[in-house]
């Protein structure tokens, strides 16, 4: 069971990795990485600003406490002048406590100073790396764009790209449909000529009318051919012309005269 689960996990990871590789755009990945480095650089700069702010607050606090020390020292002197040693002792005690705090503030200030210097040095190094990455990023993006364009041109020229493959299939389908339509048109013409299909746009009648028309046309051709042969003297005796009706009326056939009647017997 553990072996089966391990194989399943490996297969899923492999398929997921392949999907990620297919979906990953190097230009987008580089831009995202550059933005992340810029965020880190901004965080470093923000940290430097926070350290500088804390150091400035310590400096202000140190100045204020130093003023208190100077004030307590003056109060102690005034108290001694007034023969108030107890007040002078109280003022000097407070002065000593504040001076102890000043030493701690000075130590913290020195630590913040060192931390600020370290952050500023790191910020310079990181800024240089970010700038170098930006230049390299633009070069890689330009190279990738050029390679991608070259691949698209090569695929378009050779016809192995997805889009060109679709275009090729569309052209082939158009050719097939054109050939099919041409074959159908030729078949319809052939069937119409053979009389299998009726030409609804023709005014020549049905099949019997068409055959009679063909016979009539054939007879006309034969008559015209015989006439030409007669004119050329190659067709034998010329056919006798049928006399016109007017001629027959003009020369009627004379009837034979009636025989004289027999003489009566005397």
BELQUI-V460393 format. One record per backbone hydrogen bond with DSSP energy under -1.0 kcal/mol. NH is the residue of the N-H (numbers start at 0). CO is the residue of the C=O. Records with the same first field share a line. If there is no record, write none. Layout:
NH: CO  CO
This chain:
4: 0
5: 1
6: 2
7: 3
8: 4
9: 5
10: 6
11: 7
12: 8
13: 9
14: 10
15: 11
16: 12
17: 13
18: 14
19: 15
20: 16
21: 17
22: 18
23: 19
28: 24
29: 25
30: 26
31: 27
32: 28
33: 29
34: 30
35: 31
36: 32
37: 33
38: 34
39: 35
40: 36
41: 37
42: 38
43: 39
44: 40
45: 41
46: 42
47: 43
48: 44
49: 45
50: 46
51: 47
52: 48
53: 49
54: 50
55: 51
56: 52
57: 53
58: 54
59: 55
60: 56
61: 57
62: 58
63: 59
64: 60
65: 61
66: 62
67: 63
68: 64
69: 65
70: 66
71: 67
72: 68
73: 69
74: 70
75: 71
76: 72
77: 73
78: 74
79: 75
80: 76
81: 77
82: 79
83: 78
87: 83
88: 84
89: 85
90: 86
91: 87
92: 88
93: 89
94: 90
95: 91
96: 92
97: 93
98: 94
99: 95
100: 96
101: 97
102: 98
103: 99
104: 100
105: 101
106: 102
107: 103
108: 104
109: 105
110: 106
111: 107
112: 108
113: 109
114: 110
115: 111
116: 112
117: 113
118: 114
119: 115
120: 116
121: 117
122: 118
123: 119
124: 120
125: 121
126: 122
127: 123
128: 124
129: 125
130: 126
131: 127
132: 128
133: 129
134: 130
135: 131
136: 132
137: 133
138: 134
139: 135
140: 136
141: 137
142: 138
143: 139
144: 140
145: 141
146: 142
147: 143
148: 144
149: 145
150: 146
151: 147
152: 148
153: 149
154: 150
155: 151
156: 152
157: 153
158: 154
160: 154
164: 160
165: 161
166: 162
167: 163
168: 164
169: 165
170: 166
171: 167
172: 168
173: 169
174: 170
175: 171
176: 172
177: 173
178: 174
179: 175
180: 176
181: 177
182: 178
183: 179
184: 180
185: 181
186: 182
187: 183
188: 184
189: 185
190: 186
191: 187
192: 188
193: 189
195: 190
196: 190
199: 197
201: 198
209: 205
210: 206
211: 207
212: 208
213: 209
214: 210
215: 211
216: 212
217: 213
218: 214
219: 215
220: 216
221: 217
222: 218
223: 219
224: 220
225: 221
226: 222
227: 223
228: 224
229: 225
230: 226
231: 227
233: 228
247: 243
248: 244
249: 245
250: 246
